[in-house]
């Protein structure tokens, strides 16, 4: 039987970070982050503003190269690869700021995402009608994210919550095994948040999920484990119950002194 690699190269990890750091000049934003995520696991990344959460996502997905350390996706080293190469290896992400094509219909946004995942960079629109597999997949996604009734509406006319749902649809268009969602419920009402959480649960079933989220009720609903970043360091990575009770987390992030009841 094969033995796990202590440096995270074991392909049984969906995502493995070893000693990942990122500097901007003299400022070290990430400091030796070690993080290993199991296939199918849902991990929430939390921490105060400026903790390095979005930078961590940028480094994992290739927007930034790490200053030090290794990142492996399903056993394959990806640190230093371009974002599009990482995406095609099976990692997709959403962003805090909308990445939609606002003038295209909801349906055509999804078709673009499906085509991109298949490696088709540019296609004349008149040929799309003949691409039945692409059309079928886009329609499946519409149903999954609950926007079939908005199929032909330009994306800019969607409500904010619907746009966030569409972004999740774009992220899963190519059926990636690993999905990163950056603050998917930010700016939503409670009812919109509840619907978004249900959507995330539904469309990431069987996938590995990393989610940056400030709403702790969402974190505790979604996460199998919680990673806590403070000043670029991973100070805790454990189950929600243990993180909730961790004194360092209480003091550094959740804002409650030692001895207070669990939040």
C-alpha positions in Angstrom: 0.0 0.0 0.0 1.3 3.5 -0.9 2.3 5.8 1.9 1.2 9.4 2.1 3.9 11.9 1.1 4.7 14.2 4.1 5.0 17.2 1.7 1.5 16.9 0.3 2.2 15.1 -3.0 -0.1 12.3 -2.3 -2.8 12.3 -5.0 -5.4 11.3 -2.5 -5.4 15.0 -1.4 -7.7 17.0 -3.7 -5.6 20.1 -2.8 -2.4 20.3 -0.9 -0.4 23.4 0.1 3.1 23.1 1.7 4.9 26.1 3.1 3.1 28.6 0.8 4.1 32.2 1.2 3.5 35.3 -0.8 5.4 38.6 -0.5 4.6 42.0 -2.0 7.9 43.9 -1.6 8.8 43.7 2.0 5.2 42.8 3.1 4.6 39.1 3.7 0.9 38.5 3.1 1.0 34.7 3.4 3.4 33.0 5.8 4.2 29.4 5.3 0.6 28.1 4.9 0.2 24.3 5.1 -3.3 23.1 4.0 -4.5 19.7 2.9 -8.0 19.2 1.7 -9.6 15.8 1.1 -11.6 14.9 -2.0 -15.3 15.9 -1.6 -14.5 18.0 1.5 -16.0 21.5 2.1 -13.6 23.9 3.7 -14.4 27.5 4.8 -11.5 30.0 5.0 -12.2 32.7 7.5 -10.2 35.5 9.1 -10.3 39.3 9.7 -9.9 41.8 6.9 -6.4 41.8 5.6 -5.7 38.2 6.8 -4.7 37.1 3.3 -7.8 35.1 2.3 -8.2 36.5 -1.2 -4.5 36.4 -1.7 -4.6 32.7 -0.8 -7.2 32.1 -3.5 -5.2 34.1 -6.0 -2.1 32.0 -5.3 -4.0 28.7 -5.5 -5.8 29.7 -8.8 -2.7 31.1 -10.4 -3.4 34.9 -10.4 -0.3 35.2 -8.2 2.7 32.9 -8.1 3.7 31.9 -4.5 7.0 33.5 -3.3 7.8 30.1 -1.6 6.2 26.7 -1.2 4.3 24.1 -3.3 0.7 23.7 -4.4 -0.6 20.4 -5.7 -4.0 19.7 -7.3 -4.9 16.1 -7.1 -1.3 15.2 -6.8 -0.1 17.4 -9.6 2.1 20.5 -8.8 0.4 23.7 -10.1 2.2 26.5 -8.4 3.6 28.9 -11.1 1.1 27.7 -13.8 -1.1 30.2 -15.6 -4.7 30.5 -14.4 -6.2 29.0 -17.6 -3.9 25.9 -17.3 -4.9 25.4 -13.6 -8.6 25.8 -14.6 -8.3 23.1 -17.3 -6.6 20.8 -14.8 -9.8 20.9 -12.7 -9.9 23.9 -10.4 -12.5 26.6 -10.9 -13.2 29.7 -8.9 -15.6 32.7 -8.5 -14.5 36.2 -7.5 -15.7 38.9 -5.1 -16.3 41.2 -8.1 -18.6 40.0 -10.9 -16.9 38.3 -13.9 -20.0 38.0 -16.1 -20.5 39.1 -19.7 -23.3 41.7 -18.8 -24.6 42.1 -22.4 -24.9 38.4 -23.1 -27.9 36.4 -22.1 -27.8 34.1 -19.1 -27.8 31.2 -21.4 -24.9 32.5 -23.6 -22.8 33.3 -20.5 -23.1 29.6 -19.6 -22.4 28.4 -23.1 -19.2 30.5 -23.1 -18.1 28.9 -19.9 -18.8 25.4 -21.3 -16.9 26.2 -24.5 -13.9 27.6 -22.6 -13.7 24.5 -20.4 -13.6 22.4 -23.6 -10.7 24.4 -24.9 -12.6 26.4 -27.5 -11.3 29.9 -27.3 -13.2 31.6 -30.2 -16.3 30.2 -32.0 -18.4 32.0 -34.6 -21.8 32.4 -33.0 -23.6 31.0 -36.1 -22.0 27.6 -35.5 -23.1 27.4 -31.9 -26.6 26.2 -32.8 -25.1 23.0 -34.1 -23.1 22.3 -30.9 -25.8 20.2 -29.3 -23.7 19.0 -26.4 -22.8 22.5 -25.4 -26.4 23.6 -25.6 -27.5 20.6 -23.5 -24.9 21.3 -20.9 -25.9 25.0 -20.7 -29.5 24.1 -20.2 -28.6 21.6 -17.5 -26.7 24.4 -15.7 -29.7 26.7 -16.0 -31.8 24.2 -14.3 -29.2 23.5 -11.6 -28.8 27.1 -10.6 -32.5 27.9 -10.8 -32.3 30.4 -13.6 -34.2 28.6 -16.5 -36.9 31.3 -16.3 -34.2 33.9 -16.9 -32.6 32.1 -19.9 -32.7 34.8 -22.5 -32.3 37.8 -20.2 -29.1 39.9 -20.4 -27.0 39.1 -17.4 -26.9 42.8 -16.4 -30.7 42.7 -15.8 -30.5 39.9 -13.2 -30.8 40.8 -9.5 -27.6 40.8 -7.5 -28.4 37.4 -5.9 -29.2 36.0 -9.4 -25.9 37.2 -10.7 -24.1 35.5 -7.9 -26.0 32.3 -8.8 -24.9 32.7 -12.4 -21.3 33.1 -11.3 -21.5 29.8 -9.4 -23.0 28.2 -12.6 -20.0 29.5 -14.6 -17.6 28.1 -12.0 -19.1 24.6 -12.3 -19.7 24.6 -16.0 -16.8 22.3 -16.8 -17.6 20.0 -13.9 -14.4 20.8 -12.0 -13.5 18.5 -9.1 -12.2 21.5 -7.0 -14.2 24.8 -6.7 -13.2 28.0 -5.0 -15.9 30.5 -4.1 -14.9 33.9 -2.8 -17.6 35.5 -0.6 -20.5 34.0 -2.5 -23.2 35.4 -0.1 -21.7 38.9 0.4 -24.4 41.7 0.2 -27.3 39.3 0.3 -30.4 39.4 2.5 -31.0 36.5 4.9 -33.5 34.8 2.6 -31.1 35.2 -0.4 -28.3 33.9 1.6 -30.3 30.8 2.6 -31.1 30.1 -1.0 -27.5 30.6 -2.0 -26.3 28.1 0.7 -28.8 25.6 -0.6 -27.5 26.1 -4.2 -23.9 25.7 -3.1 -24.7 22.5 -1.3 -26.5 21.2 -4.3 -24.0 22.0 -7.1 -20.9 21.1 -5.1 -22.1 17.7 -4.0 -19.3 15.3 -4.6 -16.8 18.1 -5.3 -14.1 19.6 -3.2 -15.0 23.2 -2.0 -13.0 26.0 -0.6 -15.1 29.0 0.3 -14.1 32.4 1.7 -17.0 33.7 3.8 -17.6 36.3 6.5 -21.1 35.2 7.5 -20.4 32.8 10.3 -23.9 31.2 10.0 -23.0 30.3 6.4 -19.6 28.9 7.5 -21.1 26.7 10.1 -23.8 25.5 7.7 -21.4 24.6 4.9 -18.1 23.6 6.3 -16.7 20.2 7.2 -13.6 22.0 8.4 -12.7 25.6 8.9 -9.3 27.2 8.1 -8.6 30.3 10.1 -6.1 32.9 8.7 -4.7 35.7 10.8 -2.0 38.0 9.5 -1.2 35.5 6.7 -0.7 32.6 9.1 -3.0 29.5 9.4 -3.7 29.5 13.2 -6.4 26.7 13.1 -7.7 24.1 10.7 -10.3 21.8 12.3 -14.0 20.9 12.5 -16.5 23.8 13.1 -17.0 22.6 16.7 -13.3 22.6 17.6 -12.7 25.9 15.8 -15.7 27.5 17.6 -14.1 26.4 20.9 -10.5 27.4 20.0 -9.3 30.2 22.3 -6.9 31.6 19.7 -9.8 31.9 17.2 -12.0 33.6 19.8 -9.4 36.2 20.5 -8.1 36.7 17.0 -11.2 36.6 14.9 -14.5 35.9 16.6 -13.9 38.7 19.1 -14.8 36.9 22.4 -12.5 36.6 25.4 -11.3 33.4 26.9 -14.0 31.7 29.0 -16.9 33.1 27.0 -19.6 30.8 25.9 -19.2 29.4 22.3 -20.4 31.7 19.6 
